């Protein structure tokens, strides 16, 4: 007799066990969603999207605000507003380009 446990035959993968493992994984995923545990990759992508959106809005709003304030003090309406608005757009797109060129950490 061989060194295997009594009553056990060395057989291949049982399809019932594979099906059970798939169902367990599905239930564990549902439980992670229910309890608020998050997927790390999805969180990284969400943070990256929020950062890009903040750069875009910040560049536009910052340029417009600085231009408007300078226009009010210097009386050059609307020229400085337009100049700083376009500068804000350029800076925002440059920052978004720099974010997109960063290599992901392995």
N, CA, C and O atoms as a GROMACS GRO file, in nm:
protein
  424
    1UNK      N    1   0.082  -0.117   0.000
    1UNK     CA    2   0.000   0.000   0.000
    1UNK      C    3   0.087   0.124   0.000
    1UNK      O    4   0.201   0.120   0.046
    2UNK      N    5   0.034   0.235  -0.052
    2UNK     CA    6   0.112   0.358  -0.061
    2UNK      C    7   0.098   0.440   0.066
    2UNK      O    8   0.027   0.401   0.158
    3UNK      N    9   0.166   0.555   0.070
    3UNK     CA   10   0.171   0.640   0.187
    3UNK      C   11   0.056   0.742   0.194
    3UNK      O   12   0.068   0.839   0.268
    4UNK      N   13  -0.052   0.723   0.120
    4UNK     CA   14  -0.164   0.817   0.124
    4UNK      C   15  -0.254   0.785   0.242
    4UNK      O   16  -0.245   0.677   0.301
    5UNK      N   17  -0.340   0.880   0.275
    5UNK     CA   18  -0.433   0.858   0.385
    5UNK      C   19  -0.534   0.752   0.345
    5UNK      O   20  -0.568   0.740   0.227
    6UNK      N   21  -0.584   0.675   0.442
    6UNK     CA   22  -0.682   0.572   0.408
    6UNK      C   23  -0.812   0.632   0.359
    6UNK      O   24  -0.860   0.732   0.414
    7UNK      N   25  -0.869   0.574   0.257
    7UNK     CA   26  -0.998   0.616   0.205
    7UNK      C   27  -0.989   0.729   0.105
    7UNK      O   28  -1.092   0.776   0.056
    8UNK      N   29  -0.870   0.776   0.072
    8UNK     CA   30  -0.855   0.886  -0.021
    8UNK      C   31  -0.782   0.838  -0.146
    8UNK      O   32  -0.674   0.780  -0.138
    9UNK      N   33  -0.844   0.863  -0.259
    9UNK     CA   34  -0.781   0.828  -0.385
    9UNK      C   35  -0.714   0.951  -0.443
    9UNK      O   36  -0.770   1.060  -0.435
   10UNK      N   37  -0.598   0.937  -0.500
   10UNK     CA   38  -0.534   1.052  -0.565
   10UNK      C   39  -0.601   1.081  -0.699
   10UNK      O   40  -0.566   1.022  -0.801
   11UNK      N   41  -0.698   1.174  -0.697
   11UNK     CA   42  -0.771   1.208  -0.820
   11UNK      C   43  -0.742   1.352  -0.857
   11UNK      O   44  -0.679   1.426  -0.781
   12UNK      N   45  -0.786   1.391  -0.972
   12UNK     CA   46  -0.767   1.528  -1.020
   12UNK      C   47  -0.857   1.626  -0.946
   12UNK      O   48  -0.920   1.592  -0.846
   13UNK      N   49  -0.860   1.746  -0.996
   13UNK     CA   50  -0.940   1.853  -0.936
   13UNK      C   51  -1.088   1.821  -0.947
   13UNK      O   52  -1.138   1.786  -1.054
   14UNK      N   53  -1.157   1.834  -0.836
   14UNK     CA   54  -1.300   1.808  -0.831
   14UNK      C   55  -1.376   1.933  -0.875
   14UNK      O   56  -1.352   2.040  -0.819
   15UNK      N   57  -1.465   1.924  -0.973
   15UNK     CA   58  -1.538   2.044  -1.019
   15UNK      C   59  -1.626   2.104  -0.910
   15UNK      O   60  -1.654   2.224  -0.912
   16UNK      N   61  -1.668   2.023  -0.816
   16UNK     CA   62  -1.750   2.077  -0.707
   16UNK      C   63  -1.668   2.171  -0.619
   16UNK      O   64  -1.719   2.273  -0.572
   17UNK      N   65  -1.541   2.137  -0.598
   17UNK     CA   66  -1.455   2.222  -0.516
   17UNK      C   67  -1.426   2.353  -0.589
   17UNK      O   68  -1.426   2.460  -0.528
   18UNK      N   69  -1.403   2.346  -0.719
   18UNK     CA   70  -1.380   2.466  -0.798
   18UNK      C   71  -1.502   2.558  -0.793
   18UNK      O   72  -1.489   2.679  -0.777
   19UNK      N   73  -1.619   2.499  -0.808
   19UNK     CA   74  -1.743   2.577  -0.802
   19UNK      C   75  -1.761   2.640  -0.664
   19UNK      O   76  -1.803   2.755  -0.652
   20UNK      N   77  -1.729   2.563  -0.559
   20UNK     CA   78  -1.741   2.614  -0.423
   20UNK      C   79  -1.645   2.730  -0.400
   20UNK      O   80  -1.683   2.830  -0.338
   21UNK      N   81  -1.522   2.719  -0.450
   21UNK     CA   82  -1.425   2.828  -0.434
   21UNK      C   83  -1.471   2.955  -0.505
   21UNK      O   84  -1.453   3.065  -0.454
   22UNK      N   85  -1.531   2.941  -0.623
   22UNK     CA   86  -1.582   3.057  -0.695
   22UNK      C   87  -1.696   3.123  -0.619
   22UNK      O   88  -1.702   3.246  -0.610
   23UNK      N   89  -1.785   3.041  -0.564
   23UNK     CA   90  -1.897   3.098  -0.488
   23UNK      C   91  -1.848   3.166  -0.361
   23UNK      O   92  -1.900   3.272  -0.323
   24UNK      N   93  -1.749   3.109  -0.294
   24UNK     CA   94  -1.693   3.170  -0.174
   24UNK      C   95  -1.629   3.304  -0.208
   24UNK      O   96  -1.648   3.402  -0.136
   25UNK      N   97  -1.554   3.310  -0.317
   25UNK     CA   98  -1.490   3.435  -0.360
   25UNK      C   99  -1.595   3.541  -0.392
   25UNK      O  100  -1.578   3.658  -0.358
   26UNK      N  101  -1.703   3.501  -0.457
   26UNK     CA  102  -1.810   3.594  -0.489
   26UNK      C  103  -1.875   3.649  -0.361
   26UNK      O  104  -1.902   3.768  -0.352
   27UNK      N  105  -1.900   3.563  -0.265
   27UNK     CA  106  -1.961   3.606  -0.139
   27UNK      C  107  -1.865   3.695  -0.061
   27UNK      O  108  -1.908   3.793   0.000
   28UNK      N  109  -1.736   3.663  -0.062
   28UNK     CA  110  -1.638   3.748   0.007
   28UNK      C  111  -1.632   3.886  -0.057
   28UNK      O  112  -1.617   3.985   0.014
   29UNK      N  113  -1.642   3.893  -0.190
   29UNK     CA  114  -1.642   4.023  -0.258
   29UNK      C  115  -1.765   4.103  -0.218
   29UNK      O  116  -1.754   4.223  -0.192
   30UNK      N  117  -1.880   4.040  -0.214
   30UNK     CA  118  -2.003   4.108  -0.172
   30UNK      C  119  -1.990   4.158  -0.029
   30UNK      O  120  -2.035   4.268   0.003
   31UNK      N  121  -1.931   4.078   0.057
   31UNK     CA  122  -1.913   4.116   0.198
   31UNK      C  123  -1.816   4.234   0.210
   31UNK      O  124  -1.837   4.322   0.293
   32UNK      N  125  -1.709   4.237   0.128
   32UNK     CA  126  -1.616   4.350   0.131
   32UNK      C  127  -1.686   4.479   0.090
   32UNK      O  128  -1.661   4.584   0.148
   33UNK      N  129  -1.772   4.471  -0.010
   33UNK     CA  130  -1.847   4.590  -0.053
   33UNK      C  131  -1.944   4.632   0.056
   33UNK      O  132  -1.959   4.751   0.082
   34UNK      N  133  -2.010   4.536   0.118
   34UNK     CA  134  -2.109   4.567   0.221
   34UNK      C  135  -2.045   4.632   0.343
   34UNK      O  136  -2.104   4.723   0.401
   35UNK      N  137  -1.928   4.587   0.382
   35UNK     CA  138  -1.863   4.640   0.502
   35UNK      C  139  -1.778   4.764   0.473
   35UNK      O  140  -1.722   4.823   0.566
   36UNK      N  141  -1.769   4.804   0.346
   36UNK     CA  142  -1.697   4.927   0.314
   36UNK      C  143  -1.551   4.909   0.285
   36UNK      O  144  -1.480   5.008   0.267
   37UNK      N  145  -1.502   4.786   0.279
   37UNK     CA  146  -1.363   4.764   0.241
   37UNK      C  147  -1.352   4.790   0.093
   37UNK      O  148  -1.439   4.751   0.015
   38UNK      N  149  -1.243   4.856   0.053
   38UNK     CA  150  -1.232   4.897  -0.085
   38UNK      C  151  -1.117   4.830  -0.155
   38UNK      O  152  -1.023   4.778  -0.094
   39UNK      N  153  -1.129   4.832  -0.285
   39UNK     CA  154  -1.025   4.780  -0.371
   39UNK      C  155  -0.915   4.885  -0.382
   39UNK      O  156  -0.944   5.000  -0.414
   40UNK      N  157  -0.789   4.848  -0.355
   40UNK     CA  158  -0.678   4.943  -0.356
   40UNK      C  159  -0.659   5.007  -0.493
   40UNK      O  160  -0.637   5.127  -0.501
   41UNK      N  161  -0.668   4.929  -0.600
   41UNK     CA  162  -0.646   4.984  -0.733
   41UNK      C  163  -0.755   5.086  -0.768
   41UNK      O  164  -0.726   5.189  -0.829
   42UNK      N  165  -0.878   5.057  -0.731
   42UNK     CA  166  -0.986   5.152  -0.758
   42UNK      C  167  -0.966   5.280  -0.678
   42UNK      O  168  -0.994   5.389  -0.728
   43UNK      N  169  -0.917   5.269  -0.554
   43UNK     CA  170  -0.891   5.387  -0.474
   43UNK      C  171  -0.781   5.472  -0.536
   43UNK      O  172  -0.792   5.595  -0.537
   44UNK      N  173  -0.676   5.409  -0.588
   44UNK     CA  174  -0.568   5.484  -0.652
   44UNK      C  175  -0.618   5.558  -0.775
   44UNK      O  176  -0.583   5.673  -0.798
   45UNK      N  177  -0.700   5.491  -0.854
   45UNK     CA  178  -0.754   5.555  -0.975
   45UNK      C  179  -0.846   5.670  -0.940
   45UNK      O  180  -0.847   5.773  -1.008
   46UNK      N  181  -0.925   5.654  -0.835
   46UNK     CA  182  -1.014   5.762  -0.793
   46UNK      C  183  -0.935   5.881  -0.744
   46UNK      O  184  -0.968   5.995  -0.776
   47UNK      N  185  -0.830   5.856  -0.665
   47UNK     CA  186  -0.746   5.966  -0.618
   47UNK      C  187  -0.679   6.038  -0.734
   47UNK      O  188  -0.669   6.161  -0.734
   48UNK      N  189  -0.633   5.963  -0.833
   48UNK     CA  190  -0.568   6.024  -0.948
   48UNK      C  191  -0.668   6.110  -1.027
   48UNK      O  192  -0.635   6.220  -1.070
   49UNK      N  193  -0.788   6.059  -1.045
   49UNK     CA  194  -0.891   6.137  -1.114
   49UNK      C  195  -0.926   6.264  -1.039
   49UNK      O  196  -0.944   6.369  -1.100
   50UNK      N  197  -0.937   6.254  -0.908
   50UNK     CA  198  -0.966   6.373  -0.826
   50UNK      C  199  -0.853   6.475  -0.834
   50UNK      O  200  -0.878   6.595  -0.835
   51UNK      N  201  -0.730   6.426  -0.838
   51UNK     CA  202  -0.616   6.516  -0.847
   51UNK      C  203  -0.615   6.590  -0.981
   51UNK      O  204  -0.589   6.710  -0.985
   52UNK      N  205  -0.645   6.519  -1.089
   52UNK     CA  206  -0.650   6.583  -1.221
   52UNK      C  207  -0.762   6.688  -1.224
   52UNK      O  208  -0.743   6.798  -1.274
   53UNK      N  209  -0.877   6.653  -1.169
   53UNK     CA  210  -0.989   6.748  -1.165
   53UNK      C  211  -0.954   6.871  -1.082
   53UNK      O  212  -0.987   6.983  -1.120
   54UNK      N  213  -0.888   6.850  -0.969
   54UNK     CA  214  -0.848   6.963  -0.884
   54UNK      C  215  -0.747   7.052  -0.954
   54UNK      O  216  -0.754   7.174  -0.942
   55UNK      N  217  -0.654   6.994  -1.028
   55UNK     CA  218  -0.558   7.075  -1.104
   55UNK      C  219  -0.629   7.160  -1.208
   55UNK      O  220  -0.598   7.278  -1.224
   56UNK      N  221  -0.723   7.100  -1.278
   56UNK     CA  222  -0.794   7.172  -1.383
   56UNK      C  223  -0.878   7.287  -1.326
   56UNK      O  224  -0.871   7.400  -1.374
   57UNK      N  225  -0.955   7.257  -1.225
   57UNK     CA  226  -1.040   7.361  -1.164
   57UNK      C  227  -0.954   7.466  -1.094
   57UNK      O  228  -0.983   7.586  -1.103
   58UNK      N  229  -0.850   7.422  -1.026
   58UNK     CA  230  -0.763   7.517  -0.955
   58UNK      C  231  -0.690   7.611  -1.050
   58UNK      O  232  -0.678   7.730  -1.022
   59UNK      N  233  -0.643   7.558  -1.161
   59UNK     CA  234  -0.575   7.644  -1.259
   59UNK      C  235  -0.668   7.748  -1.317
   59UNK      O  236  -0.633   7.865  -1.329
   60UNK      N  237  -0.788   7.705  -1.354
   60UNK     CA  238  -0.886   7.799  -1.410
   60UNK      C  239  -0.930   7.903  -1.307
   60UNK      O  240  -0.929   8.023  -1.335
   61UNK      N  241  -0.967   7.857  -1.190
   61UNK     CA  242  -1.017   7.948  -1.087
   61UNK      C  243  -0.906   8.041  -1.036
   61UNK      O  244  -0.929   8.160  -1.015
   62UNK      N  245  -0.787   7.986  -1.018
   62UNK     CA  246  -0.676   8.068  -0.970
   62UNK      C  247  -0.638   8.177  -1.068
   62UNK      O  248  -0.618   8.292  -1.030
   63UNK      N  249  -0.626   8.140  -1.195
   63UNK     CA  250  -0.593   8.239  -1.296
   63UNK      C  251  -0.699   8.346  -1.309
   63UNK      O  252  -0.668   8.465  -1.320
   64UNK      N  253  -0.825   8.304  -1.307
   64UNK     CA  254  -0.934   8.401  -1.319
   64UNK      C  255  -0.938   8.495  -1.198
   64UNK      O  256  -0.961   8.615  -1.213
   65UNK      N  257  -0.917   8.442  -1.080
   65UNK     CA  258  -0.921   8.524  -0.959
   65UNK      C  259  -0.807   8.625  -0.956
   65UNK      O  260  -0.830   8.743  -0.927
   66UNK      N  261  -0.685   8.580  -0.986
   66UNK     CA  262  -0.571   8.672  -0.987
   66UNK      C  263  -0.592   8.779  -1.094
   66UNK      O  264  -0.567   8.897  -1.068
   67UNK      N  265  -0.637   8.742  -1.212
   67UNK     CA  266  -0.661   8.839  -1.318
   67UNK      C  267  -0.770   8.939  -1.281
   67UNK      O  268  -0.756   9.058  -1.309
   68UNK      N  269  -0.876   8.892  -1.220
   68UNK     CA  270  -0.986   8.981  -1.181
   68UNK      C  271  -0.941   9.082  -1.077
   68UNK      O  272  -0.973   9.200  -1.085
   69UNK      N  273  -0.864   9.033  -0.976
   69UNK     CA  274  -0.816   9.123  -0.870
   69UNK      C  275  -0.723   9.228  -0.929
   69UNK      O  276  -0.735   9.346  -0.897
   70UNK      N  277  -0.630   9.186  -1.013
   70UNK     CA  278  -0.538   9.283  -1.074
   70UNK      C  279  -0.613   9.382  -1.163
   70UNK      O  280  -0.579   9.500  -1.167
   71UNK      N  281  -0.713   9.334  -1.235
   71UNK     CA  282  -0.794   9.424  -1.317
   71UNK      C  283  -0.865   9.528  -1.231
   71UNK      O  284  -0.872   9.645  -1.270
   72UNK      N  285  -0.916   9.489  -1.119
   72UNK     CA  286  -0.987   9.582  -1.030
   72UNK      C  287  -0.893   9.690  -0.979
   72UNK      O  288  -0.930   9.808  -0.972
   73UNK      N  289  -0.769   9.650  -0.942
   73UNK     CA  290  -0.674   9.748  -0.887
   73UNK      C  291  -0.614   9.836  -0.996
   73UNK      O  292  -0.593   9.955  -0.973
   74UNK      N  293  -0.588   9.781  -1.111
   74UNK     CA  294  -0.519   9.857  -1.216
   74UNK      C  295  -0.614   9.918  -1.318
   74UNK      O  296  -0.571  10.001  -1.399
   75UNK      N  297  -0.740   9.880  -1.317
   75UNK     CA  298  -0.838   9.936  -1.409
   75UNK      C  299  -0.817   9.895  -1.554
   75UNK      O  300  -0.844   9.974  -1.644
   76UNK      N  301  -0.771   9.776  -1.576
   76UNK     CA  302  -0.744   9.728  -1.713
   76UNK      C  303  -0.845   9.623  -1.757
   76UNK      O  304  -0.811   9.534  -1.834
   77UNK      N  305  -0.967   9.634  -1.709
   77UNK     CA  306  -1.066   9.530  -1.735
   77UNK      C  307  -1.090   9.512  -1.884
   77UNK      O  308  -1.094   9.614  -1.953
   78UNK      N  309  -1.104   9.400  -1.938
   78UNK     CA  310  -1.094   9.262  -1.891
   78UNK      C  311  -0.961   9.196  -1.930
   78UNK      O  312  -0.951   9.073  -1.928
   79UNK      N  313  -0.860   9.275  -1.966
   79UNK     CA  314  -0.740   9.218  -2.027
   79UNK      C  315  -0.659   9.130  -1.934
   79UNK      O  316  -0.621   9.020  -1.973
   80UNK      N  317  -0.632   9.174  -1.813
   80UNK     CA  318  -0.554   9.090  -1.721
   80UNK      C  319  -0.631   8.964  -1.681
   80UNK      O  320  -0.572   8.858  -1.659
   81UNK      N  321  -0.763   8.977  -1.670
   81UNK     CA  322  -0.845   8.859  -1.642
   81UNK      C  323  -0.825   8.755  -1.752
   81UNK      O  324  -0.804   8.637  -1.723
   82UNK      N  325  -0.832   8.798  -1.877
   82UNK     CA  326  -0.815   8.704  -1.988
   82UNK      C  327  -0.674   8.646  -1.992
   82UNK      O  328  -0.656   8.527  -2.016
   83UNK      N  329  -0.573   8.730  -1.970
   83UNK     CA  330  -0.434   8.683  -1.973
   83UNK      C  331  -0.410   8.579  -1.865
   83UNK      O  332  -0.355   8.472  -1.892
   84UNK      N  333  -0.452   8.609  -1.741
   84UNK     CA  334  -0.427   8.516  -1.632
   84UNK      C  335  -0.516   8.392  -1.641
   84UNK      O  336  -0.477   8.285  -1.595
   85UNK      N  337  -0.632   8.405  -1.700
   85UNK     CA  338  -0.716   8.288  -1.722
   85UNK      C  339  -0.647   8.191  -1.818
   85UNK      O  340  -0.643   8.070  -1.792
   86UNK      N  341  -0.592   8.244  -1.928
   86UNK     CA  342  -0.520   8.157  -2.022
   86UNK      C  343  -0.393   8.101  -1.959
   86UNK      O  344  -0.357   7.986  -1.985
   87UNK      N  345  -0.324   8.180  -1.878
   87UNK     CA  346  -0.206   8.128  -1.808
   87UNK      C  347  -0.246   8.015  -1.711
   87UNK      O  348  -0.175   7.916  -1.699
   88UNK      N  349  -0.360   8.032  -1.644
   88UNK     CA  350  -0.408   7.927  -1.555
   88UNK      C  351  -0.441   7.800  -1.630
   88UNK      O  352  -0.414   7.690  -1.581
   89UNK      N  353  -0.500   7.814  -1.748
   89UNK     CA  354  -0.531   7.696  -1.831
   89UNK      C  355  -0.402   7.626  -1.873
   89UNK      O  356  -0.393   7.504  -1.868
   90UNK      N  357  -0.304   7.704  -1.915
   90UNK     CA  358  -0.176   7.645  -1.958
   90UNK      C  359  -0.109   7.572  -1.843
   90UNK      O  360  -0.060   7.461  -1.861
   91UNK      N  361  -0.106   7.634  -1.726
   91UNK     CA  362  -0.044   7.571  -1.609
   91UNK      C  363  -0.120   7.444  -1.570
   91UNK      O  364  -0.058   7.344  -1.535
   92UNK      N  365  -0.253   7.448  -1.576
   92UNK     CA  366  -0.333   7.331  -1.540
   92UNK      C  367  -0.305   7.215  -1.635
   92UNK      O  368  -0.286   7.102  -1.590
   93UNK      N  369  -0.302   7.242  -1.765
   93UNK     CA  370  -0.275   7.135  -1.860
   93UNK      C  371  -0.132   7.083  -1.848
   93UNK      O  372  -0.107   6.964  -1.866
   94UNK      N  373  -0.038   7.172  -1.818
   94UNK     CA  374   0.100   7.126  -1.797
   94UNK      C  375   0.107   7.033  -1.675
   94UNK      O  376   0.175   6.931  -1.680
   95UNK      N  377   0.038   7.068  -1.568
   95UNK     CA  378   0.039   6.982  -1.449
   95UNK      C  379  -0.030   6.849  -1.476
   95UNK      O  380   0.015   6.745  -1.428
   96UNK      N  381  -0.139   6.851  -1.551
   96UNK     CA  382  -0.208   6.727  -1.586
   96UNK      C  383  -0.119   6.639  -1.672
   96UNK      O  384  -0.115   6.518  -1.654
   97UNK      N  385  -0.046   6.700  -1.764
   97UNK     CA  386   0.049   6.624  -1.847
   97UNK      C  387   0.158   6.562  -1.761
   97UNK      O  388   0.195   6.446  -1.782
   98UNK      N  389   0.208   6.636  -1.665
   98UNK     CA  390   0.313   6.583  -1.576
   98UNK      C  391   0.259   6.468  -1.491
   98UNK      O  392   0.330   6.370  -1.467
   99UNK      N  393   0.135   6.480  -1.445
   99UNK     CA  394   0.075   6.371  -1.367
   99UNK      C  395   0.061   6.246  -1.453
   99UNK      O  396   0.088   6.135  -1.407
  100UNK      N  397   0.019   6.264  -1.578
  100UNK     CA  398  -0.004   6.148  -1.665
  100UNK      C  399   0.126   6.082  -1.708
  100UNK      O  400   0.125   5.965  -1.747
  101UNK      N  401   0.238   6.152  -1.703
  101UNK     CA  402   0.365   6.094  -1.744
  101UNK      C  403   0.438   6.023  -1.630
  101UNK      O  404   0.541   5.960  -1.654
  102UNK      N  405   0.386   6.031  -1.509
  102UNK     CA  406   0.450   5.962  -1.397
  102UNK      C  407   0.428   5.813  -1.410
  102UNK      O  408   0.319   5.768  -1.442
  103UNK      N  409   0.533   5.738  -1.386
  103UNK     CA  410   0.524   5.593  -1.393
  103UNK      C  411   0.462   5.540  -1.263
  103UNK      O  412   0.491   5.591  -1.155
  104UNK      N  413   0.375   5.440  -1.274
  104UNK     CA  414   0.317   5.383  -1.153
  104UNK      C  415   0.421   5.309  -1.070
  104UNK      O  416   0.514   5.248  -1.125
  105UNK      N  417   0.406   5.316  -0.940
  105UNK     CA  418   0.498   5.244  -0.852
  105UNK      C  419   0.466   5.095  -0.856
  105UNK      O  420   0.349   5.056  -0.847
  106UNK      N  421   0.565   5.017  -0.868
  106UNK     CA  422   0.547   4.871  -0.877
  106UNK      C  423   0.535   4.811  -0.740
  106UNK      O  424   0.520   4.690  -0.727
   0.00000   0.00000   0.00000
